[in-house]
Amino acid sequence: MPDDSSLSLITSDDGTPSFVPSTANRGKLSPIPDEDLTFEQFGLAAIRMISAMRECSWDPAHINMFISFWRNIETHPWRGSRIQRQQQALLKYQSAQRLNWHKVIGSTNAFSLAQINEATLLIMLNDLKEIADEQQARVFQEVRPLPPS
């Protein structure tokens, strides 16, 4: 359960993303998982997160790392790709790597997010392709031939 100081990203009825206190949001709208954000929502969330990090006196080195990380996501060649799955992979990568960073910060496994790990990004892309292929296979399995006339 979120504490009274946590924020949730919601989308209002007119499609505008915004942060609200999680306690105010409880029972109304669900937060949008990072990988399901549009790039417009992602960009707004990143700007707001940087502001929140500064307000909460985060280590400047960590703030700068996140600025580099999110800038590298926004400027990656896949960001402008016509292949939607590549854009989805970037958002999935961002979500997973940010979560992993938070899990290991302060341990000997800590790492920097500043540079995109292209091999891991390719794994994310392949995961999305496999999911799409499985969904398509299920659709084909559901299609049955027409009965003889």
Secondary structure as the mmCIF struct_conf table of DSSP 4:
data_model
#
loop_
_struct_conf.conf_type_id
_struct_conf.id
_struct_conf.beg_label_comp_id
_struct_conf.beg_label_asym_id
_struct_conf.beg_label_seq_id
_struct_conf.end_label_comp_id
_struct_conf.end_label_asym_id
_struct_conf.end_label_seq_id
TURN_TY1_P TURN_TY1_P1 ASP A 4 SER A 5
STRN STRN1 LEU A 7 THR A 11
TURN_TY1_P TURN_TY1_P2 ASP A 13 ASP A 14
BEND BEND1 GLY A 15 GLY A 15
STRN STRN2 PRO A 17 PRO A 21
HELX_RH_AL_P HELX_RH_AL_P1 SER A 22 ASN A 25
TURN_TY1_P TURN_TY1_P3 ARG A 26 LYS A 28
HELX_LH_PP_P HELX_LH_PP_P1 SER A 30 PRO A 33
HELX_RH_3T_P HELX_RH_3T_P1 ASP A 34 ASP A 36
BEND BEND2 LEU A 37 LEU A 37
HELX_RH_AL_P HELX_RH_AL_P2 PHE A 39 GLU A 55
TURN_TY1_P TURN_TY1_P4 CYS A 56 SER A 57
HELX_RH_AL_P HELX_RH_AL_P3 PRO A 60 THR A 75
BEND BEND3 HIS A 76 HIS A 76
HELX_RH_3T_P HELX_RH_3T_P2 PRO A 77 GLY A 80
BEND BEND4 ARG A 82 ARG A 82
HELX_RH_AL_P HELX_RH_AL_P4 GLN A 84 VAL A 104
TURN_TY1_P TURN_TY1_P5 ILE A 105 GLY A 106
BEND BEND5 SER A 107 SER A 107
TURN_TY1_P TURN_TY1_P6 THR A 108 ASN A 109
BEND BEND6 ALA A 114 GLN A 115
HELX_RH_AL_P HELX_RH_AL_P5 GLU A 118 GLU A 142
HELX_LH_PP_P HELX_LH_PP_P2 PRO A 145 PRO A 148
#
